Every structure is written in structure tokens, then in C-alpha cells.
């Protein structure tokens, strides 16, 4: 697996690109990689319904390789990611579609140690307003206690009137140093 640590060292501030677009952007590198992927691609013949009937809500942190960490294969689950893995209105929207239109029944919520949201505050929104002249319509959803934030996220899922299946909702904290999940008691 290629990681940023295995990429060639570039001058500070430069973004390594490789591929056919010498001096191009990271997006150019991604497009080049997709071209190589598509050349080997065969349609797996799956439909959009997850085989395991589970939706995983997790942080967008680049250190979380959810499929590997959870033993998942392509087509096993729906994956919904955002900053902090927080259950926002948009996550409820995605879970509602996942359950009502695509048959999922279980929800796994995964936060992690060392999350960047632990160091932010709602002051971030104020700073953005000062910089761009418009206050963001969204909350930062920062937190200090990752376990409590997982509990809050579980509660938001369990009490949403839009979700049909709230009986199998479990929350976890992924340790970025050990790779282990620690289950959070909802009480």
C-alpha cells in the first residue's frame, strides 16, 4: 500500500504528483491512477444494496482504513464519513436513504483517538465569518471527550424519527496507534 511516507521527497510545499502530468496537481495524479485502475477494472455485477446490510459512520481521518480494519470487502457496507464521524443532519439523511431505499439494518459509529475536532472550538466558525464575511450555516461539532461524543452520536441515530432501524446501533473509538476498536457503552 502506498502511503504519503513512501512517496518521493519533494521540496517543502511541493506536492508529489508522479504519473504523466509532471508538475501537475494531486488531482492529476488521481486521474492518472484511475486510468490505470479502469484498464484492469471488471464490473463486479453488484447492486447498491450492501451485502451485510450495515452502514458505517466514521471520521474522514486519512489514518482510518475502514475496510481493512473491519474486514470488509467491496459491496459489504455503506460508508459515510465526515470530520469527526459526527451524526449531523446530513448523516441522518444518508442513513435514512441507506435504510429506507437500500435495506441496511445496522449502524456502526466509529470515532478515533487523536481526532482533530478535539482541538477545534466553535470559535473556528467565528474566525471564518471574520475572514470571508459570512458565518457558516453548519456547526463545527467539536468535542473534548471522544467517548461522550460517540454516545451523543448513538443517541442522535436512535432517536431520529426518519430511521426505521435503531435497535442495532453501536459506537466505537478506533485507536490510531494500535488499530483496535473500543466499544462505547451507550449509558
Long-range contacts (C-beta under 8 A, 24 or more apart in sequence): 44-74, 44-75, 46-74, 46-75, 48-102, 49-102, 49-103, 50-75, 50-76, 50-77, 50-78, 50-98, 50-102, 50-103, 50-104, 51-75, 51-76, 52-76, 52-77, 52-106, 53-103, 53-104, 53-105, 53-106, 54-78, 54-104, 54-105, 54-106, 54-107, 54-108, 55-79, 55-80, 55-94, 55-95, 55-98, 55-99, 55-104, 55-106, 55-107, 55-108, 56-80, 56-107, 56-108, 56-110, 57-81, 57-85, 57-87, 57-91, 57-95, 57-107, 57-108, 57-109, 57-110, 57-153, 57-157, 58-85, 58-109, 58-110, 58-111, 58-112, 58-174, 59-83, 59-84, 59-85, 59-110, 59-111, 59-112, 59-115, 60-85, 61-112, 61-115, 61-116, 61-176, 63-112, 63-176, 64-110, 64-112, 64-174, 64-176, 66-110, 69-174, 69-179, 69-181, 70-108, 77-104, 78-102, 78-104, 83-116, 83-117, 83-141, 84-111, 84-115, 84-116, 84-117, 84-141, 84-142, 84-143, 84-149, 85-109, 85-110, 85-111, 85-112, 85-153, 86-117, 86-141, 86-149, 86-153, 87-152, 87-153, 87-156, 87-157, 88-138, 88-139, 88-141, 92-156, 92-157, 92-160, 92-162, 92-163, 95-157, 95-160, 95-162, 95-163, 96-160, 96-162, 96-163, 99-163, 99-164, 99-165, 100-162, 100-164, 104-165, 105-165, 105-168, 106-165, 106-168, 106-169, 106-170, 107-157, 107-165, 107-166, 107-168, 107-169, 107-170, 108-170, 108-171, 108-172, 109-150, 109-153, 109-154, 109-157, 109-169, 109-170, 109-171, 109-172, 110-171, 110-172, 110-173, 110-174, 110-181, 111-146, 111-149, 111-150, 111-153, 111-171, 111-172, 111-173, 111-174, 112-146, 112-173, 112-174, 112-175, 112-176, 113-146, 113-173, 113-174, 113-175, 113-176, 113-177, 114-176, 115-143, 115-146, 117-141, 117-142, 117-143, 118-142, 118-143, 118-144, 118-146, 146-173, 147-173, 147-184, 150-184, 151-184, 151-186, 154-184, 154-186, 155-186, 158-186
